Amino acid sequence: MDNCSFLEYFKAFTPFIIAFIVYIVWHFQKSNEVLANESKNLIVQINETMLLASEAMDLLRNAYINYEKIPDGLSSLNSKLSDFKIKIHTTTGTLSFLSEAIGDKELEDLSYEYWNKMNTIYNGFDLEMNKVENRVRFQEKDDEYIIMQYNNVADISNKIKRSYMGYAMYRNSWLLKQTGRVNVKIIKRKEK
């Protein structure tokens, strides 16, 4: 009779067990979907930021070369630099959120490096903009500096895009990253 009652209990709880398993699988898939969508958005934001940096660099270089026509180009350059700064903050916010949500130290370090390099290029562009406003003559070292800063940012941007491409294409999972970081602490008992 015990076997029969166990079987009856098992039959009764089977729908709940299946529902729980389906919920766990759905929850895992949904979290991967959210992570993939956010990663795709981040990659788009990085591309837009790089486009703004490229446009600002071109305007800055043209302002140096055509320094006689500076007043015409200053408003568009100021506008482009302002858009660039806003995009840096938006992209960095998304990057910080994703790196913390995934919990990967390497991604957090990349996020910090991206923030530093983007601020460096913005500050560099701003300094060069001040030179243009003060009608300082263009020198070859100014052009080299602008290109060097842009290349540094392009390198870190490409590194980040490669890191998040696996998440965007559903190849990586936050759960696998989380389980890889489990810290087990062994507490030694005090002996009496």
C-alpha positions as CSV (number, residue, x, y, z in Angstrom):
1,M,0.0,0.0,0.0
2,D,2.9,2.3,0.7
3,N,4.2,2.0,-2.9
4,C,0.7,2.9,-4.2
5,S,0.5,6.0,-2.0
6,F,3.9,7.2,-3.0
7,L,3.0,6.8,-6.7
8,E,-0.2,8.7,-6.1
9,Y,1.8,11.5,-4.4
10,F,4.2,11.5,-7.2
11,K,1.4,11.8,-9.8
12,A,-0.1,14.7,-7.8
13,F,3.1,16.7,-7.5
14,T,4.4,16.0,-11.1
15,P,2.7,19.1,-12.6
16,F,4.3,21.3,-9.9
17,I,7.7,19.8,-10.5
18,I,7.4,20.2,-14.3
19,A,6.2,23.8,-13.8
20,F,9.2,24.6,-11.6
21,I,11.6,23.1,-14.1
22,V,10.0,25.1,-16.9
23,Y,10.2,28.2,-14.8
24,I,13.9,27.7,-14.1
25,V,14.7,27.1,-17.8
26,W,12.6,30.1,-18.9
27,H,14.2,32.3,-16.3
28,F,17.7,31.3,-17.5
29,Q,16.7,31.9,-21.2
30,K,15.1,35.3,-20.4
31,S,18.2,36.5,-18.5
32,N,20.4,35.5,-21.5
33,E,18.0,37.3,-23.8
34,V,18.2,40.5,-21.7
35,L,22.0,40.2,-21.6
36,A,22.2,39.7,-25.3
37,N,19.9,42.7,-26.0
38,E,21.9,45.0,-23.7
39,S,25.2,43.8,-25.2
40,K,23.8,44.6,-28.7
41,N,22.8,48.0,-27.5
42,L,26.3,48.5,-26.0
43,I,28.0,47.6,-29.3
44,V,25.7,50.1,-31.2
45,Q,26.5,52.8,-28.6
46,I,30.2,52.2,-28.9
47,N,30.0,52.4,-32.7
48,E,28.0,55.7,-32.4
49,T,30.6,57.0,-29.9
50,M,33.4,56.2,-32.3
51,L,31.6,57.9,-35.1
52,L,31.2,61.0,-33.0
53,A,34.9,60.9,-32.1
54,S,35.8,60.5,-35.8
55,E,33.6,63.4,-36.8
56,A,35.0,65.6,-34.0
57,M,38.6,64.7,-35.0
58,D,37.9,65.6,-38.6
59,L,36.3,68.9,-37.6
60,L,39.2,69.7,-35.3
61,R,41.8,68.8,-37.9
62,N,40.0,70.9,-40.5
63,A,39.8,73.8,-38.1
64,Y,43.5,73.7,-37.7
65,I,44.2,73.5,-41.4
66,N,41.6,76.2,-42.3
67,Y,42.4,78.5,-39.3
68,E,41.4,81.5,-41.4
69,K,37.8,80.2,-41.4
70,I,37.7,79.3,-37.8
71,P,34.4,81.1,-36.7
72,D,32.4,79.1,-39.2
73,G,33.5,75.7,-37.9
74,L,33.6,76.5,-34.1
75,S,29.8,76.1,-33.5
76,S,29.7,72.7,-35.3
77,L,32.8,71.6,-33.5
78,N,31.4,72.7,-30.1
79,S,28.2,70.9,-30.8
80,K,30.0,67.7,-31.9
81,L,32.2,67.7,-28.7
82,S,29.1,68.2,-26.6
83,D,27.3,65.3,-28.3
84,F,30.5,63.2,-27.9
85,K,30.7,63.9,-24.1
86,I,27.0,62.9,-23.7
87,K,27.5,59.7,-25.7
88,I,30.6,58.9,-23.6
89,H,28.5,59.1,-20.4
90,T,25.7,57.0,-21.9
91,T,28.0,54.3,-23.2
92,T,30.0,54.2,-20.0
93,G,26.8,53.8,-17.9
94,T,25.7,50.9,-20.1
95,L,29.1,49.3,-20.0
96,S,29.4,49.6,-16.2
97,F,25.9,48.1,-15.7
98,L,26.7,45.1,-18.0
99,S,30.1,44.4,-16.5
100,E,28.7,44.5,-12.9
101,A,25.7,42.4,-13.9
102,I,27.9,39.8,-15.5
103,G,30.3,39.9,-12.6
104,D,33.4,39.5,-14.6
105,K,36.5,41.3,-13.3
106,E,38.1,41.5,-16.8
107,L,35.0,43.3,-18.1
108,E,35.0,45.6,-15.2
109,D,38.6,46.5,-15.9
110,L,37.8,47.1,-19.5
111,S,35.0,49.3,-18.5
112,Y,37.3,51.4,-16.3
113,E,40.0,51.5,-19.1
114,Y,37.3,52.6,-21.6
115,W,36.2,55.4,-19.3
116,N,39.7,56.7,-18.8
117,K,40.6,56.6,-22.5
118,M,37.4,58.3,-23.5
119,N,37.9,61.0,-21.0
120,T,41.4,61.4,-22.1
121,I,40.4,61.8,-25.8
122,Y,37.6,64.2,-24.8
123,N,40.0,66.3,-22.7
124,G,42.5,66.2,-25.5
125,F,39.9,67.4,-28.0
126,D,38.9,70.1,-25.6
127,L,42.5,71.3,-25.2
128,E,42.9,71.3,-29.0
129,M,39.7,73.2,-29.3
130,N,41.0,75.9,-27.0
131,K,44.1,76.2,-29.2
132,V,41.8,76.6,-32.3
133,E,39.7,79.3,-30.5
134,N,42.9,81.1,-29.6
135,R,44.1,80.9,-33.2
136,V,47.2,78.9,-32.3
137,R,48.9,77.8,-35.5
138,F,48.6,74.1,-36.5
139,Q,51.7,72.0,-35.9
140,E,52.5,68.5,-36.9
141,K,52.7,67.3,-33.3
142,D,49.1,68.4,-32.8
143,D,47.9,66.3,-35.6
144,E,49.9,63.3,-34.4
145,Y,48.5,63.7,-30.9
146,I,44.9,63.8,-32.1
147,I,45.4,60.7,-34.3
148,M,47.2,58.9,-31.4
149,Q,44.3,59.6,-29.0
150,Y,41.8,58.4,-31.5
151,N,43.7,55.2,-32.2
152,N,43.9,54.5,-28.5
153,V,40.2,54.8,-28.2
154,A,39.6,52.7,-31.3
155,D,41.7,49.9,-29.8
156,I,39.8,49.8,-26.5
157,S,36.5,50.1,-28.3
158,N,37.3,47.1,-30.5
159,K,38.4,45.1,-27.5
160,I,35.1,45.8,-25.7
161,K,33.1,45.0,-28.7
162,R,34.9,41.6,-29.1
163,S,34.3,40.9,-25.4
164,Y,30.6,41.5,-25.6
165,M,30.0,40.0,-29.0
166,G,29.7,36.5,-27.4
167,Y,27.0,37.8,-25.1
168,A,25.2,39.5,-28.0
169,M,25.2,36.3,-30.1
170,Y,24.1,34.1,-27.2
171,R,27.4,32.3,-27.0
172,N,28.2,33.4,-23.5
173,S,26.0,33.3,-20.5
174,W,26.1,35.3,-17.3
175,L,25.3,32.1,-15.3
176,L,28.5,30.5,-16.5
177,K,30.4,33.5,-15.5
178,Q,28.7,33.6,-12.1
179,T,29.3,30.0,-11.3
180,G,33.0,30.4,-12.2
181,R,33.3,33.1,-9.5
182,V,31.9,31.2,-6.6
183,N,34.0,31.9,-3.5
184,V,33.9,29.3,-0.9
185,K,35.0,30.4,2.5
186,I,36.0,27.8,5.0
187,I,35.6,29.0,8.6
188,K,37.8,27.3,11.1
189,R,36.1,26.5,14.3
190,K,37.5,27.8,17.5
191,E,38.6,24.9,19.6
192,K,37.6,25.0,23.2
